[in-house]
Every structure is written in structure tokens, then in C-alpha cells.
Amino acid sequence: MIPAQLNALCSAYGNVDMMSLHTTSGVDASNMLGAKAALVWSAPTAGVMTGTVTFAGVTGRVSHVRVWDGSVFIEEFPVSAGAGVDVVGQSVTVAIQHPVRG
């Protein structure tokens, strides 16, 4: 595929606009630490785009990150191989990369 096609496919994932932190695996808003936060993507380059979200004042064991299209669950990613990370009153920044391969 040529880069323009890869970028077009990649940008279709741009509708994923929210991210949330969770204490266990799942497919809904249960076990969420705090509230969802807006996810803003970079422009796709060679079929890859990135997004970063910072959550303020997080306390709890973060084991999964979920991404959303508004209120619709899209997918989930484990943190530290699913074991989680304990956080006490700290800001947590999560970076995500979405690649499309030809």
C-alpha cells in the first residue's frame, strides 16, 4: 500500500475519542478510576498515529486502559502485562499508538 492509503485507513480510527483507566478487565465503564478523558490523535504519518492522555489525581491499581468512541467501548489494553500499577494521588499519562500495516 502507498502511504496515502495507509494514512486514510489509520485516520478512520480517529473516531476513538476517549480513554479511561480501570482496575480490572472488561468491556464497559465498570471499575473505572475517575472519569474518561479526551483522546486527541496526531495526524497519521506512514500509517501510524499517536495519542496521549493525562489523568490527574489518580489513586488505585491501574490494570487496564480502555478506549471509546463517545460512550461506545472499542477496545482494551493491559498495563504492565495485566498486573497493573499502583498509583496514589498522581497524574498518569498514557500514550497510545495506532499503526496500520499494508
N, C-alpha and C positions, 0 to 999 in steps of 0.2 A: 504494500500500500504506500501511497505517497503521503508526505507529511500533512497536506491539507485534509486528506480523508481521515487520517488518524486523529487530527485535531477536531474534526467535525464529530466523530464518534465519541471522543473524550468529552467534549463540551456538552453532550447530551446528559452526562452525569451531573452537570451543573445545577439541575433542579434540586439536588440534595442540598438543603439549605440550613439544617440544624444538626447539632451534635449534643449528646448527653453522656454523663458518666454514671456507671451502675455498679452495684455491689455483687451481682450475680448475672449469669447468662439469662437471656430471654428475648422476647420479640415485641415488647410493649414498653410502657412508661413506668412499670413497676421497678422497685429497688433503685430508683434514680436518686443520686446525690445532688441536691439543689435543683436547678431548672435547666432546660435546654438553652443552648446558646447558638447565636447565628454563626454559620459557617460560610466564609467568603472564599471563593476559589480564585487562583491565579488564572491568567489566560493560558490555554493549552499550548505547549511547545513540543513538537515532535511526538505528539500523542500522550503527553504527561502534563497533569496539572496538580497543584498542591493547595491545601487549605490549612489554616491554623486557627484554633480557638483557645482562648484563655478563660478559665473558670476561676472566679475569685472566692476566697474563703472556704475552700473545700475541706471537709472533715469526714473521714471514713476510709474504708478499704475499697479502692477503685480496682475492679477486676475486668470491667468491660466498657467499651465505648460503643455507642450506637449512633447511627446517622439516620436522618429523617428527611422526607420531602414534606415539609409542613408537619402535619400530625400523622403522616403515614410512615411506618417503620420501613427502612430499606435494608440495612444490614448491620451486623455487629462484629466487633473486633476484640479479641482478648488483649489484656495488658499484661506484660511480663509472663507470657505463656499461660495466662489464665490464673496465675497465683495471686495476682493483684499487688497493689502498692498501698501501704498505709499512709494517709495524709492527715495532718492535724492543722486546721486553720491556715492553709496555704493556698496560693494561687497555683493552678495546674494548667499548663499549656500543652495542648495536643496538636501534633502536626499529622496530616494525612496526605498520602499521595495516591492519585488515581492514574494508572497507566493503561493505555490501550496498545496492544501489540498487533502488528499486521501479519 
